[in-house]
Amino acid sequence: MSAKALELAVRRGALDERIASQRAQLAQQTAGIEQLCAGGDTLLHGIDWLKQYPAAAGVAAFAFVLIRPRRAWRWAGRGFVLWRGWSSVRRWLGVGR
């Protein structure tokens, strides 16, 4: 093996070691947000399921209104306030036009 090839192999080995160290460090630093991302994935899967089966959401909402009408009105009011706030933010940001 030539001297240049040997030098390149040594440099490559050092770089591979450095990359492995950086990957381990990154994995350690991001371990805290892994659960948060997993929760977000679960939420997105739930939203996809609701898009696929909208009747299930309607039946659940109807059952909620029948069982707890006062609480349903309270939650409907909160949802309306959130929807209006989100609409205002989107309009202010110019998103969705």
DSSP file (Angstrom, degrees, kcal/mol; ACC not computed):
  #  RESIDUE AA STRUCTURE BP1 BP2  ACC     N-H-->O    O-->H-N    N-H-->O    O-->H-N    TCO  KAPPA ALPHA  PHI   PSI    X-CA   Y-CA   Z-CA
    1    1 A M              0   0    0      0, 0.0     2,-0.0     0, 0.0     0, 0.0   0.000 360.0 360.0 360.0 136.3    0.0    0.0    0.0
    2    2 A S     >  -     0   0    0      1,-0.1     4,-2.2     4,-0.0     5,-0.2  -0.246 360.0-112.6 -74.3 165.5    1.4    3.4   -0.9
    3    3 A A  H  > S+     0   0    0      2,-0.2     4,-2.3     1,-0.2     5,-0.1   0.878 117.2  51.3 -65.1 -38.0    2.0    6.1    1.6
    4    4 A K  H  > S+     0   0    0      2,-0.2     4,-2.5     1,-0.2    -1,-0.2   0.917 110.5  48.0 -67.6 -42.5   -0.8    8.3    0.2
    5    5 A A  H  > S+     0   0    0      2,-0.2     4,-2.3     1,-0.2    -2,-0.2   0.894 112.2  50.1 -64.3 -39.6   -3.3    5.5    0.4
    6    6 A L  H  X S+     0   0    0     -4,-2.2     4,-2.2     2,-0.2    -2,-0.2   0.910 110.3  49.7 -64.0 -42.7   -2.2    4.6    3.9
    7    7 A E  H  X S+     0   0    0     -4,-2.3     4,-2.5     1,-0.2    -2,-0.2   0.906 111.3  49.2 -63.1 -41.9   -2.6    8.3    5.0
    8    8 A L  H  X S+     0   0    0     -4,-2.5     4,-2.6     2,-0.2    -2,-0.2   0.891 110.1  51.3 -64.6 -39.2   -6.1    8.5    3.4
    9    9 A A  H  X S+     0   0    0     -4,-2.3     4,-2.2     2,-0.2    -2,-0.2   0.897 110.9  48.1 -64.8 -39.7   -7.1    5.3    5.2
   10   10 A V  H  X S+     0   0    0     -4,-2.2     4,-2.2     2,-0.2    -2,-0.2   0.922 113.0  47.8 -66.1 -44.0   -5.9    6.7    8.6
   11   11 A R  H  X S+     0   0    0     -4,-2.5     4,-2.5     1,-0.2    -2,-0.2   0.901 111.3  51.0 -63.5 -40.1   -7.7   10.0    7.9
   12   12 A R  H  X S+     0   0    0     -4,-2.6     4,-2.8     1,-0.2    -1,-0.2   0.914 109.4  50.4 -64.3 -41.7  -10.9    8.1    7.0
   13   13 A G  H  X S+     0   0    0     -4,-2.2     4,-2.1     2,-0.2    -1,-0.2   0.903 110.8  49.1 -61.7 -41.2  -10.7    6.0   10.1
   14   14 A A  H  X S+     0   0    0     -4,-2.2     4,-2.3     2,-0.2    -2,-0.2   0.903 112.3  48.3 -65.2 -41.0  -10.3    9.2   12.2
   15   15 A L  H  X S+     0   0    0     -4,-2.5     4,-2.8     2,-0.2    -2,-0.2   0.908 109.9  51.8 -66.4 -40.8  -13.3   10.8   10.5
   16   16 A D  H  X S+     0   0    0     -4,-2.8     4,-2.3     1,-0.2    -2,-0.2   0.906 111.0  48.4 -60.6 -41.0  -15.4    7.6   11.0
   17   17 A E  H  X S+     0   0    0     -4,-2.1     4,-2.1     2,-0.2    -1,-0.2   0.908 111.8  49.2 -64.9 -42.3  -14.6    7.7   14.7
   18   18 A R  H  X S+     0   0    0     -4,-2.3     4,-2.4     2,-0.2    -2,-0.2   0.907 110.8  50.2 -64.2 -41.7  -15.4   11.4   14.9
   19   19 A I  H  X S+     0   0    0     -4,-2.8     4,-2.5     2,-0.2    -2,-0.2   0.918 109.9  50.4 -62.8 -43.6  -18.7   10.8   13.1
   20   20 A A  H  X S+     0   0    0     -4,-2.3     4,-2.2     1,-0.2    -1,-0.2   0.893 110.7  49.8 -61.8 -40.1  -19.6    7.9   15.5
   21   21 A S  H  X S+     0   0    0     -4,-2.1     4,-2.3     2,-0.2    -1,-0.2   0.914 111.3  48.4 -64.8 -42.8  -18.8   10.1   18.4
   22   22 A Q  H  X S+     0   0    0     -4,-2.4     4,-2.7     2,-0.2    -2,-0.2   0.886 110.3  51.8 -66.1 -38.2  -21.0   13.0   17.1
   23   23 A R  H  X S+     0   0    0     -4,-2.5     4,-2.5     2,-0.2    -1,-0.2   0.918 110.6  48.1 -63.5 -42.9  -23.9   10.6   16.4
   24   24 A A  H  X S+     0   0    0     -4,-2.2     4,-2.0     2,-0.2    -2,-0.2   0.906 112.7  48.8 -64.0 -40.9  -23.7    9.3   20.0
   25   25 A Q  H  X S+     0   0    0     -4,-2.3     4,-2.4     2,-0.2    -2,-0.2   0.909 111.6  49.1 -65.0 -42.7  -23.6   12.8   21.3
   26   26 A L  H  X S+     0   0    0     -4,-2.7     4,-2.1     1,-0.2    -2,-0.2   0.905 109.9  51.5 -63.7 -41.6  -26.6   13.8   19.2
   27   27 A A  H  < S+     0   0    0     -4,-2.5     4,-0.5     1,-0.2    -1,-0.2   0.891 111.5  47.9 -62.0 -39.2  -28.6   10.8   20.3
   28   28 A Q  H >< S+     0   0    0     -4,-2.0     3,-0.7     1,-0.2     4,-0.3   0.902 112.9  47.8 -67.9 -41.2  -27.9   11.7   23.9
   29   29 A Q  H 3< S+     0   0    0     -4,-2.4     3,-0.4     1,-0.2    -2,-0.2   0.811 115.1  44.4 -71.6 -29.8  -28.8   15.3   23.5
   30   30 A T  T >X S+     0   0    0     -4,-2.1     3,-0.7     1,-0.2     4,-0.7   0.392  83.0  97.0 -96.7   3.7  -32.1   14.5   21.6
   31   31 A A  H X> S+     0   0    0     -3,-0.7     3,-0.7    -4,-0.5     4,-0.6   0.842  79.4  59.0 -61.1 -32.6  -33.3   11.7   23.9
   32   32 A G  H 34 S+     0   0    0     -3,-0.4     4,-0.4    -4,-0.3     3,-0.3   0.824 106.9  44.4 -68.0 -31.7  -35.5   14.2   25.8
   33   33 A I  H <> S+     0   0    0     -3,-0.7     4,-2.5     1,-0.2    -1,-0.2   0.497  89.9  87.5 -92.5  -2.1  -37.5   15.2   22.8
   34   34 A E  H <X S+     0   0    0     -3,-0.7     4,-2.2    -4,-0.7    -1,-0.2   0.914  90.5  47.0 -62.0 -42.7  -37.9   11.7   21.6
   35   35 A Q  H  X S+     0   0    0     -4,-0.6     4,-2.4    -3,-0.3    -1,-0.2   0.884 110.4  53.3 -66.3 -37.8  -41.1   11.2   23.7
   36   36 A L  H  > S+     0   0    0     -4,-0.4     4,-2.1     2,-0.2    -2,-0.2   0.923 110.3  46.9 -62.1 -44.2  -42.5   14.5   22.6
   37   37 A C  H  X S+     0   0    0     -4,-2.5     4,-2.4     1,-0.2    -2,-0.2   0.885 110.3  53.0 -65.0 -38.4  -42.0   13.5   18.9
   38   38 A A  H  X S+     0   0    0     -4,-2.2     4,-2.2     2,-0.2    -1,-0.2   0.899 108.6  50.2 -64.1 -39.6  -43.6   10.1   19.6
   39   39 A G  H  X S+     0   0    0     -4,-2.4     4,-2.3     2,-0.2    -2,-0.2   0.897 109.8  50.6 -64.0 -40.0  -46.6   11.9   21.2
   40   40 A G  H  X S+     0   0    0     -4,-2.1     4,-2.5     2,-0.2    -2,-0.2   0.892 109.0  51.4 -64.2 -39.6  -46.9   14.1   18.1
   41   41 A D  H  X S+     0   0    0     -4,-2.4     4,-2.4     2,-0.2    -2,-0.2   0.909 109.2  50.6 -62.7 -42.0  -46.8   11.1   15.9
   42   42 A T  H  X S+     0   0    0     -4,-2.2     4,-2.2     2,-0.2    -2,-0.2   0.913 110.3  49.9 -62.1 -42.7  -49.6    9.5   17.9
   43   43 A L  H  X S+     0   0    0     -4,-2.3     4,-2.2     1,-0.2    -2,-0.2   0.920 110.9  49.0 -62.0 -44.2  -51.6   12.7   17.6
   44   44 A L  H  X S+     0   0    0     -4,-2.5     4,-2.4     1,-0.2    -2,-0.2   0.877 109.6  51.8 -65.0 -37.1  -51.1   12.8   13.8
   45   45 A H  H  X S+     0   0    0     -4,-2.4     4,-2.2     2,-0.2    -1,-0.2   0.898 109.6  50.8 -64.3 -39.1  -52.1    9.1   13.5
   46   46 A G  H  X S+     0   0    0     -4,-2.2     4,-2.3     2,-0.2    -2,-0.2   0.897 109.8  49.2 -64.0 -40.7  -55.3    9.9   15.4
   47   47 A I  H  X S+     0   0    0     -4,-2.2     4,-2.2     2,-0.2    -2,-0.2   0.910 110.4  50.8 -65.3 -41.9  -56.1   12.8   13.1
   48   48 A D  H  X S+     0   0    0     -4,-2.4     4,-1.8     1,-0.2    -2,-0.2   0.900 109.7  51.1 -61.0 -40.0  -55.5   10.6   10.1
   49   49 A W  H  X S+     0   0    0     -4,-2.2     4,-2.3     1,-0.2    -2,-0.2   0.912 109.3  50.1 -63.7 -42.1  -57.9    8.0   11.6
   50   50 A L  H  < S+     0   0    0     -4,-2.3     7,-0.2     1,-0.2    -1,-0.2   0.865 109.2  51.7 -65.4 -34.9  -60.5   10.7   12.2
   51   51 A K  H  < S+     0   0    0     -4,-2.2    -1,-0.2     1,-0.2    -2,-0.2   0.860 112.5  46.5 -66.8 -33.5  -60.2   11.8    8.6
   52   52 A Q  H  < S+     0   0    0     -4,-1.8    -2,-0.2     1,-0.3    -1,-0.2   0.841 126.0  28.6 -76.9 -33.9  -60.6    8.2    7.5
   53   53 A Y    >X  +     0   0    0     -4,-2.3     4,-0.9    -5,-0.1     3,-0.8  -0.610  65.8 158.6-126.7  70.8  -63.6    7.6    9.8
   54   54 A P  H 3> S+     0   0    0      0, 0.0     4,-1.9     0, 0.0     5,-0.1   0.782  71.4  66.5 -67.1 -25.2  -65.4   11.0   10.3
   55   55 A A  H 3> S+     0   0    0      1,-0.2     4,-2.6     2,-0.2     5,-0.2   0.860  94.7  58.1 -63.7 -33.4  -68.7    9.2   11.2
   56   56 A A  H <> S+     0   0    0     -3,-0.8     4,-2.3     1,-0.2    -1,-0.2   0.900 106.0  48.6 -63.6 -39.9  -67.0    7.9   14.4
   57   57 A A  H  X S+     0   0    0     -4,-0.9     4,-2.5    -7,-0.2    -1,-0.2   0.897 111.6  50.3 -65.8 -39.5  -66.2   11.5   15.5
   58   58 A G  H  X S+     0   0    0     -4,-1.9     4,-2.5     2,-0.2    -2,-0.2   0.907 111.0  47.7 -64.5 -42.2  -69.8   12.5   14.8
   59   59 A V  H  X S+     0   0    0     -4,-2.6     4,-2.5     2,-0.2    -2,-0.2   0.909 112.7  49.3 -65.1 -42.2  -71.2    9.6   16.8
   60   60 A A  H  X S+     0   0    0     -4,-2.3     4,-2.3     2,-0.2    -2,-0.2   0.914 112.1  47.9 -64.1 -42.2  -68.8   10.4   19.7
   61   61 A A  H  X S+     0   0    0     -4,-2.5     4,-2.3     2,-0.2    -2,-0.2   0.915 112.1  49.8 -64.4 -42.3  -69.8   14.1   19.6
   62   62 A F  H  X S+     0   0    0     -4,-2.5     4,-2.1     1,-0.2    -2,-0.2   0.910 111.4  48.5 -62.4 -42.6  -73.5   13.2   19.5
   63   63 A A  H  X S+     0   0    0     -4,-2.5     4,-2.5     1,-0.2     5,-0.2   0.894 110.2  52.4 -64.6 -39.7  -73.1   10.8   22.5
   64   64 A F  H  X S+     0   0    0     -4,-2.3     4,-2.8     1,-0.2     8,-0.2   0.903 109.3  49.2 -62.3 -41.8  -71.2   13.5   24.4
   65   65 A V  H  < S+     0   0    0     -4,-2.3    -1,-0.2     1,-0.2    -2,-0.2   0.896 113.1  47.4 -65.8 -39.8  -74.0   16.0   23.8
   66   66 A L  H  < S+     0   0    0     -4,-2.1    -2,-0.2    -5,-0.2    -1,-0.2   0.899 118.9  39.1 -67.6 -39.8  -76.6   13.4   25.0
   67   67 A I  H  < S+     0   0    0     -4,-2.5    -2,-0.2     1,-0.2    -3,-0.2   0.924 134.5  15.3 -78.8 -45.3  -74.7   12.4   28.1
   68   68 A R     X  +     0   0    0     -4,-2.8     4,-2.3    -5,-0.2    -1,-0.2  -0.675  65.8 167.4-131.4  76.5  -73.4   15.8   29.2
   69   69 A P  H  > S+     0   0    0      0, 0.0     4,-2.2     0, 0.0     5,-0.2   0.890  78.7  49.0 -63.6 -40.2  -75.2   18.6   27.4
   70   70 A R  H  > S+     0   0    0      1,-0.2     4,-2.2     2,-0.2     5,-0.2   0.944 113.8  45.6 -64.0 -46.7  -73.9   21.5   29.7
   71   71 A R  H  > S+     0   0    0      1,-0.2     4,-2.6     2,-0.2    -1,-0.2   0.877 110.3  55.3 -63.9 -36.6  -70.3   20.3   29.3
   72   72 A A  H  X S+     0   0    0     -4,-2.3     4,-2.4    -8,-0.2    -1,-0.2   0.914 108.4  47.8 -63.0 -42.8  -70.8   19.9   25.6
   73   73 A W  H  X S+     0   0    0     -4,-2.2     4,-2.2     2,-0.2    -2,-0.2   0.893 111.2  51.4 -64.5 -38.9  -71.9   23.5   25.3
   74   74 A R  H  X S+     0   0    0     -4,-2.2     4,-2.1     2,-0.2    -2,-0.2   0.932 112.9  44.5 -62.6 -46.0  -68.9   24.7   27.3
   75   75 A W  H  X S+     0   0    0     -4,-2.6     4,-2.7     1,-0.2    -2,-0.2   0.857 110.2  55.4 -68.3 -34.2  -66.5   22.7   25.1
   76   76 A A  H  X S+     0   0    0     -4,-2.4     4,-2.3     2,-0.2    -1,-0.2   0.909 108.1  49.5 -63.2 -41.0  -68.3   24.0   22.0
   77   77 A G  H  X S+     0   0    0     -4,-2.2     4,-2.3     2,-0.2    -2,-0.2   0.917 111.5  48.0 -63.6 -43.0  -67.7   27.6   23.2
   78   78 A R  H  X S+     0   0    0     -4,-2.1     4,-2.5     1,-0.2    -2,-0.2   0.914 111.6  50.5 -63.1 -41.8  -64.1   26.9   23.9
   79   79 A G  H  X S+     0   0    0     -4,-2.7     4,-2.7     1,-0.2    -2,-0.2   0.890 109.1  51.5 -62.8 -39.0  -63.7   25.3   20.5
   80   80 A F  H  X S+     0   0    0     -4,-2.3     4,-2.6     2,-0.2    -1,-0.2   0.918 110.2  48.5 -64.6 -42.7  -65.3   28.3   18.8
   81   81 A V  H  X S+     0   0    0     -4,-2.3     4,-2.4     2,-0.2    -2,-0.2   0.920 113.2  47.6 -62.8 -43.9  -63.0   30.7   20.6
   82   82 A L  H  X S+     0   0    0     -4,-2.5     4,-2.7     2,-0.2    -2,-0.2   0.911 112.0  50.1 -62.9 -42.3  -60.0   28.6   19.6
   83   83 A W  H  X S+     0   0    0     -4,-2.7     4,-2.5     2,-0.2    -2,-0.2   0.920 111.9  47.4 -63.2 -43.7  -61.2   28.4   16.0
   84   84 A R  H  X S+     0   0    0     -4,-2.6     4,-2.3     2,-0.2    -1,-0.2   0.906 113.0  49.2 -64.8 -40.7  -61.7   32.2   15.8
   85   85 A G  H  X S+     0   0    0     -4,-2.4     4,-2.4     2,-0.2    -2,-0.2   0.928 112.1  47.6 -63.5 -44.9  -58.3   32.8   17.3
   86   86 A W  H  X S+     0   0    0     -4,-2.7     4,-2.6     1,-0.2    -2,-0.2   0.898 111.1  51.9 -63.2 -40.7  -56.6   30.4   14.9
   87   87 A S  H  X S+     0   0    0     -4,-2.5     4,-2.3     1,-0.2    -1,-0.2   0.904 110.0  49.2 -62.1 -40.8  -58.5   32.0   12.0
   88   88 A S  H  X S+     0   0    0     -4,-2.3     4,-2.6     2,-0.2    -2,-0.2   0.912 111.3  48.8 -65.0 -42.6  -57.3   35.5   13.1
   89   89 A V  H  X S+     0   0    0     -4,-2.4     4,-2.5     2,-0.2    -2,-0.2   0.916 112.2  48.8 -63.7 -43.0  -53.7   34.3   13.4
   90   90 A R  H  X>S+     0   0    0     -4,-2.6     5,-2.3     1,-0.2     4,-1.2   0.905 112.6  47.8 -63.4 -40.9  -53.8   32.7    9.9
   91   91 A R  H  <5S+     0   0    0     -4,-2.3    -2,-0.2     2,-0.2    -1,-0.2   0.907 112.4  49.4 -66.2 -40.8  -55.3   35.8    8.4
   92   92 A W  H  <5S+     0   0    0     -4,-2.6    -2,-0.2     1,-0.2    -1,-0.2   0.884 115.3  43.6 -65.1 -39.0  -52.6   38.0   10.1
   93   93 A L  H  <5S-     0   0    0     -4,-2.5    -1,-0.2    -5,-0.2    -2,-0.2   0.642 109.4-124.1 -80.1 -14.5  -49.9   35.7    8.8
   94   94 A G  T ><5 +     0   0    0     -4,-1.2     3,-0.5     1,-0.3     2,-0.3   0.790  57.8 151.1  76.1  27.8  -51.4   35.5    5.4
   95   95 A V  T 3 < +     0   0    0     -5,-2.3    -1,-0.3     1,-0.2    -2,-0.1  -0.732  55.1  21.3 -94.2 140.4  -51.6   31.7    5.5
   96   96 A G  T 3         0   0    0     -2,-0.3    -1,-0.2     1,-0.1    -5,-0.1   0.725 360.0 360.0  83.4  22.0  -54.2   29.7    3.6
   97   97 A R    <         0   0    0     -3,-0.5    -2,-0.1    -7,-0.1    -1,-0.1   0.462 360.0 360.0 -93.5 360.0  -55.1   32.4    1.0
